Amino acid sequence: MFIDSHCHLDRLDLATFENNFDVFMQAAEEAGIDHMLCIGIDLEAYPAMCELVAPYANISLSAGVHPNVTEGREPDLDELVSLASAEKVIAVGETGLDYFRSDGDLGWQHARFVTHIKAAKIVNKPLIIHTREAGQDSLDVLEREGADKAIIHCFTEDWAYAERALHLGYYISFSGIVTFKNAEQIKEVARKVPEDRFLIETDSPYLAPVPFRGKPNNPTYVCHVAQHLADLRGCSLEQIAEQSTLNFNTLFELAAA
């Protein structure tokens, strides 16, 4: 019923699932989670993440290095293309620009971003975009480099920004932040975004939605994001589930389950 379009399954707190990933997967199935996109953020942990999710057909992967990662191996174009060419990998990233956690000369961050964009164009797979306090710069780079398929993940910008991203052909993904009381500009976007261009996510184990705010997040909570969107848009939970699933499958060119 639901697709969590952005989660970090190798970082979940499994304490409530008997410290067992299989138990978590059973809980996800019972919660109606049909598919999850597990997001890569560095090269060192990537092999173990791939091994963790390998047995599950309903988990896809992205390959990339997060813009805030400063330790470990820097990805080059050939390696990213090789990783992103794997059958289970459907996206490149997460990548982007972050001026909140990184400062000083950020030429290295821009260069990394461009490398990811080039890789995504070669393998013809969408980009997973992280942007914080760098919204317009991120779109400038994407537009200049000719990126035609992307998700603005964990959307936190305003409607003017959303309009530009939509004009460029990108999708907007809403996380638990949209449920926060003080997130009015995000709620406005959630009301206005075209029905064929939104996704839902948890960004687990971070950013748990209300009523779990401040606690470890996991993909079974994506229904709370979906319900909030349904309330904002004046439609049913089932409509949000069906439309976000259709949008995900369309973007990633996946057959419907």
Order of alpha helices (4+ residues) and beta strands (2+ residues): beta-alpha-beta-alpha-beta-alpha-beta-alpha-beta-alpha-beta-alpha-beta-alpha-beta-alpha-alpha
